[in-house]
Amino acid sequence: MLLLGISVTMSRNDNGREFMKLARWTAGLLAGLSMLAVAAQADAGEVRVTVAEYSSKTGPYFEEVKKEFEAANPGTTLKFEVVPWDVLLQKLTTDITAGTNADLSIIGTRWLIDFVQQDVAEPLDSYMTPDFKGRFIETFLSPSIMEGKTYGLPIAASARAMYYNKELFEKAGIANPPGTWTELQEDARKIKAAGAFGYGIQGKEIETDVYYYYGMWSFGTEILNKDGTSGLSTPGALEAAKLYKSMIDEGLTQPGVTSMNREDVMALFKQGKVGMMITAPFMMNQIKEEAPSLKYGVAAIPAGPTGARGTYGVTDSIIMFKNSKNKEEAWKLLDFLFSTEQRAKFTQNEGLLPVNKEEAKMDYYTKDAGLAAFTALLPEARFAPVIPGWEEIAQITSDAVQKIYLGQGEPEATLKDAAAKANGVLKK
Amino acid sequence: MHNRALPYLLILPSLFLAAVVIFWPVYDLVQISTHDVSRFGQLRDFIGLANFAALADDPDFMAALWRTGLWTLSVVAGALVLSIPVAMILNSDFYGRSVARVIILLPWAVSLTMTAVVWRWALNGESGMLNSALMGLGLIDQNIQWLASAGTAFPMQVLIGILVTVPFTVTIFLGGLSSIPDDLYEAAALEGASAWQQFRTITLPLLKPFINIAIVLNMIYVFNSFPIIWVMTQGGPANSTDILVTYLYKLAFRVGKLGEASAVSLVMFAILLIFTMIYVRLAMREREA
């Protein structure tokens, strides 16, 4: 707009009167622009929040929050930007680069280290009273604490457990869900004989690596060895890869593993085509709505030969940006969001796990067999390691795992190669 | 004197605007690609061509580079071959021609991303429409996992690429065909020229400038086309369907290597620039000859 104004002026400068008119017009335009620029800056008392879209209920929930909070705090206005998970990191990257980020944002806790290192996240300890800190369950707050400072609050928490289809189990003559991977393999064979897919494996897009870690953890390998190098070159990692590959080759999984993302496998489970799969608690809500007649159970993740097992714990954090101009108001909003009542509403809407101690005592969580199974797994939960470059290592692992599933690489050589690449990232 | 300066003066505003729109981002990309950059775009040390060297060492980048060439050539060539007969049919007079034109051009109005999403559903191995259609016709007796490996996924992506490129190409050709005067054909027919001879000696030569335009524009669009491959496979499994744009997106926004990603986009810019210059040169020389 500004450029246009100037160029029009330049091309007509042979006519004095015309020029004056244009100059005035340009000045007016400039004034208008500067007013716009002012308006774009945060008004006093406006708190902007970037919110990840967990489901179609996320937007309406935050609309409610806006109404309630603004009524209780006159003078403060809230502005929520609901962004799909897929593009959230990209939006934040662009916003931060341009300096137009919101005051608060939900982020994946695994990204937090980057935000802290780049010095864009505000430590929250000075705002937190002991009483406030006491509201949280330790396990879920600790991933957001770095170098002794709390940089984020766990707005969402989740873990993974194994779902199994009770009808298919009955048809195949299986009494109980498998406790070990060997049993899972046998059960998968029986389910295959009964005409369904035994064990659903996710092989595409986000969390492809995690689906492989379930096996790896059971064989006693961690993502990072004790010395801080990648665990992918250890025997446990190889065992897990061979196990999954042999199940794919034997036809115990759904076909086309590398074309199925998490939602695709979940869809197959909801259609009753898959006997077992590992995924998040929110599938219970989805089954309630989309396939209410499906008979299913939730069990622990199978154990390895030594009895080791691990589930994947995930938290998302809400952080405050260092360049926020309304930190006091933003904190008030956080205090409001983490009240027991608000937490319960959000968590139950989205089918997540409670992060708040008082909330966890509610009947909703203790009386539900499925949710209880998830909560029981929490002591064995592994969180994504808090290291810079984690996303790159996850990508390297996903790529390696896909190659193995497709048979494009020998498991041992492929994993060694991936471990070397991951170690290269870790050294930086 | 005044007269000679006037044209330049008149194009100056748009030239200035174009320069700002084009050169500023390129300058910015050069800055980012020659520096050590944080995930949020803060420039740190100047590191020269290290980002470009890292790309040259990256087998995934080299594979994506070749695949981009294959992708661009097959989609553009396929769309061209398909569009000429389609345009000629739509140019001839028949009952319901306007309806047929609308049907051919309609896919153009649908967002590319939406088209890709629909195809992703259609190609789903277990519940996809394509598999059930092929089953129903008795052509296959087992579901094909279209997107599970590059061997089936990439050819399908090329086909879809062709499909969505056809409407635009047909539009260009329709414009070209309507500029060919009918009396040429009438004269040729009187001389006893067959339909094929008419096509080869009248239609094709007169359509040539339009074909040239279609090639250059489609090359640029297809080379930079992101949605089809991203929506269907995200360049996977294991980077086996990546083209440069999808690879660039992953580098920048998944892994957070903005420096290398900027280097990729400069490489893409250079390739397109060189291609366009060579092609325009060739096309011009032909016309002069």
Interface residues (C-beta under 8 A of the other chain):
Chain A: L3 L4 S7 V8 M10 S11 L89 Q90 T93 I96 T97 D114 Q118 V120 G203 K204 E205 Q254 P255 G256 V257 T258 S259 M260 D264 A267 L268 Q271 K273 G389 E391 E392 Q395 S398 D399 A400 Q402 K403 Y405 L406 Q408
Chain B: L9 L10 L12 P13 F16 L17 V20 S38 R39 F40 G41 Q42 N124 G125 E126 S127 N143 Q145 W146 L147 A148 S149 A153 T233 Q234 G236 P237 A238 N239 S240 K250 A252 F253 R254 V255 G256 K257
